[in-house]
Amino acid sequence: MSDATGCWTISDVPLHCGAVLPQMKIVYQTYGELASDRRNVILYPTSYGAQHQDIDWLVKPGGILDPTRWFIIIPNMLGNGLSSSPSNGDLPGLAEQGYYVTHWDNVTAQERLLREGFGIEQVALVYGWSMGAQQAYHWGALYGDRVERIVAVCGTARTTEHNRIFLESLRSALTADPTWNGTSFDGIPERGFHTFARIYASWAASQAFYRAGLYRQQGYESLEDYLWRGWEQNYRRRDPRDLMAMLDTWLHCDVSDNPVYQGDYERALGAISAKTLVMPSTTDLYFTPEDCAAESALIPGAVYRPIPSIWGHRAGNPVYSPDDAAFLREAVQTWLHDEA
């Protein structure tokens, strides 16, 4: 078993927004060994604000994703600071200047990485949490004959209006900072980061999570300590321009907004032929179980299996919740081994 980091680059890439990137790079991490028939592939796209090292805790022998059997690829999402992003100059502007990235851009680039970079034509599983689940749905709709299975954890194929309000509030928190000049930042948005983190924390876990004070189980001494170390310091690791770029991708998420489906949302979901497991959290405030169930009903043969948890959206990335991790592990292992 071996792990490797790579960077795949392509030139003169037209974006969905109409702009052209002179260079696009996808930084990726692999785990395990690619089988001789190249059919043991799991694709695991990143989520909002995350880089591959932030989400690979579940890739381990006997874990949710097991690299002793599967060849697991984590492609870093465009805008996350490793792949092409405002912070590294590969994305020369934000939406204010006509530059934004959609999941059409992410997934078509990932497909080229797999096909041209690795010679991979078939994917055993696309596993994604949050914005990773959004990409998993896009993979199923755009490359249905090449994706065998999908596990979509705490995510939807299209951003709802309610979710959009949350995202706009995060964007407004950053652009209301005095350092915002209309197109970029003249310094560190101190107030922006502070407000951004508190908005995010209020949505990420359920009311029951806070009533139970579960953040104390993670070693935080108080609610303020949790908000500072668990949220604000975490997001201060990222360039605020990258945070805005990823928000714009989330805002533009729509599995049907592309040349293939031309806005026909039900047709896009109905075209997913991969065996699809839809796993919301019962207390998620971003991607509600009702929204996920409605999408599941539009995907032929999809199985809807919510995670019973008070951890809200974070139930889908249960670093600190062994019960949720065990639930996910059992569900994913069963899904991968089910031949029906």
N, C-alpha and C positions, 0 to 999 in steps of 0.2 A: 504494500500500500504506500502510495506517495502522494504528496500534495505539491501543487505548483501554482505560482502566480504568473499571469501573462498579460500582455497588452496587444490588442488587435486593432489595426488602424486601416481606415479606408478614406479615400479622397473624394472631394466634390460631391458631398451627400446632400440631396434636396430634402429639407425638412417638411413635415406636414403643414407647417405654418406658411410656407412659401419661400422662406430664406434658404440659402445654400451654405453648408459648412465646408470650408476648404479642406478641413480634416476632421474626421470623427474617430475617436478612440474609445474602445470598450476595454476596461481593465477587468480581469476576471480571476477567479480562484478555482482550482479544481481539487478534488479529493477522491482518492481511490484510483483504480486502474480501469481504463477503457477496454472492454472486451474485444476480442478479435472480430466479432460480428458487429460491433459498435451499437448494440441494442440495449445496453445496461445503463442508459443515460437518464439522470434526473437533473432537470433544470430548476434552479432555485433563485429567482430574481430578488433583488433587494427591496426594502420598504423605505418609507419616508425618513430622510435624515440618516439612514444607515449605510454603512459600508460593509463589505463582506465579513470582516473580522467581528462586526457587531452582531451578526446573526448566525454565525457558524457554530454556536454552542450546541446546537441540536444535531450536528454532523459528527457522529462518533460511533464506534462499534456498539451495537445494541441500542443505539439512540433512535430518535424519530426518523432520521435519514442515516442509513448505515453504509459507510464507505468500504466495508469489507466485501460487500456484494455489488454496490452500485457505483458508477462513475458520476460524481455530483459536480455540477458546474454552477458557480454563483457569478452571474454577470452583474457588475455594478451598474445601476441605473444611470442614465444620462442626467447630469446635474448634481450628482452626489459628491463631487469633489475629487473623485478618482477617474471615472470616465469623463468624457468631454463635459465641461462645466464652465460657468462664468469665472470661477476662481482660478482656473488654469488657462484661461484665455481661449479655449477651444469653442466656447459659446460666447460670441462677442457682445451680447447684450441680453436684456430681459424683455419681457412682453411690451414694456413701454417703448422699446426700440424695434419691435416687430419680431423678436426672437422668443419662441417658446417651443418646448419639446412635448410631443404626445406619446402615448404608448404605441401608436403606430410606428413612430420612430424607434422606440426602444426595441420592440419585438421584431421588426424587420431587420434591424441591425444584429440582434441576437441570432436570428435565423441564419444570416450570412456568416456570423462567427462559427456557428455549429457546422454548417455545410462546407464553407470554404476553408475554415481554419482547422477543423477536426475531421472532416469527411463524414459527419453524422447526419443521417437522413431521418432517423426515427428516434423519438423521445419516449421513454417508458413512462415518465411522470413529469408534469410541471407542477411544482409545489410552491405556493406563495401565500404570504401573510400580508394583509393590508394592501399597500400598493403593489406588493408582489402578487397578491391574488388578482388584482386588476390585470396585471400582465399575463397571468395564467389564463384568464378568460379570453384575452386577445389572442394568445397562442391557439387556443381551442377553436376560435372562430376563423382565424386566418390560415391556420395550417392543420385543419382537422384530420386530414388523412395521415398525418405524421406524428400526431400526439395520441398515445394510447390511453393515458389517464391524467386527470387533473384533481388536485386537492386545493380548493380555494378556501383559505382560512381568514375569516373576519375581513371580507372585502366584497365589493360589488363590481359589476361590469360597467356600470355607468354611475357617475357621481350624482346623487340626489340633490334636490334643492335645499333640503335641510342641512346636508353635509356641506353644501356650497357656502352657507352662511358661516359655518365654523371656519372654513378655509379663508374666506374673505376677512374674517376677524383677525386671523393670524397674520395675513398679509398687511392689513391695516395697522396692526401693532408695530410692524417693522417700518412701514412707510410714514407713520406718524412721528417717528423719532427725528430729532433735530438734525441728525447727520444725513438724512435722506435728501438728495438734491433733485429728485424728479426722475433720475435715470440710474443712480447708484448711490453709494454711501461715501461720505467724506471722512468717516472715522468709524469707530466701534459704536453701534447703536445700543448704548447701555440701557436706556429706558425701553427700547424696543425689545431687546432680549428678555428683560424682566417681565414685561407684559405678555409677550409671546409664550413664555414658559408657563405662566399661570393660566392662560387660556387653554393651553394644551393639556395641562395636568387635570383641569376641571372636567375635560371630556374623556380622558384616556381610561379612567377607572370609574366604577359605578358609585352611586351614593352609598350602597351597602359596604363597599370597600372602605370608604372613608369613615363610616360609622364604626366599623370594626377596627379601625386604626391599623390595617394590615401593613402599612408602610413601616411600622415599627419592627415587623418581622425581618425587614431588609436591613436593619441596623440604623435607621434614622431616629434621632432623639425626639423630634417634634415635627409637626406639619411644616413649619417654616424650613427646617433642616431638609426635609424631603423635597420641598419645592425648589430649594436652592441647589442642593447637591444632586438630587435625582433628576431634575428637569433643567433648570437654568444652566448649570455648569455643563450638562450634557450637550445642549444646543449651542452653547458658546464655542464648542469645538469646531463648529461648522461656519463657513463664510456665510454671512447673511444673504449674499446674492445667490448662493447655491440653495439656501432654504427657500428663497422666493421662486427660483427656477423649478424646484420640485413641487412647490405649491401650485404653480401654473400647470404642470403636468397633471396633477391630481384634479385641478379644476376642469381640465379639458378631457378627463377620462370619459369615453363613450365608445363601447366596443363596436358600435355601428357607424361612427363618424370616420369613414375612410372610403376610398374608391371602390372597395368591394361591396359594401352594404349601403352606402349612400344614405345613411340616416335611418335605415330600417332596423330598429333595435330588436324587435321580436324575431325578425329573420336571422339576424346575427346570432342570437342566442340559440335559436332553433337549428342553426347549422353546426353547432358543436356536437361532434360525434364521439369524442373521447368519453370514457367512463368518468363521470364528474361527481366528486364528493364536495358538497357545500357545507362548510363548518363555521357558522357564525358563533359568537358568544351570546349567551342568553341575555347579557346585560350590556352589550356594546352600544355606545351612544353615537358612534360614527356610522357604522354599517349595521343597522338594526336587524334583529332576527326577522322582522316582518319584511324588510326590503330584500334580504337574502332569500327568504322563502319564496317571494314573488318571482325572483329571477330563477331560482331552482325549478319552479314549475314550468318555465319556458324552455328549459334545456332537456332534450329527450333522454329519459332514463336516469336523470340526475338523482342522487340520494342526498337528502337533507338531514344532517346530523349535528345539531347545535351542541356547543360545549357548555355544560351546566356549571356556571362559575359566577362569582361576584367580582372578578377581577376586570370586568368590562372588556375593552378592546385588548388589553394586555393579556387576556386569557389565551390569545392566539400566539403570543411570544412569551411563554411561561417560564422565564429564567428562574423566577423566585417562587413558583407555584408547582410543587411536585405533583399534586393531584391533576392539574390541567395538563402538565407534561405527559403524565401516564395516559391520560385520556387520548391525547393526540397521538402518542406513540402506538397505542393499540389500534386506533382507527386507521392510521397510515399503513402500518404493517399489514393489517387485514386487507386494505384496499390494494396494496401492491401484490399480494399473494392470491387474491380472488381471481379465479380464471373464468368465472361465469360471464 
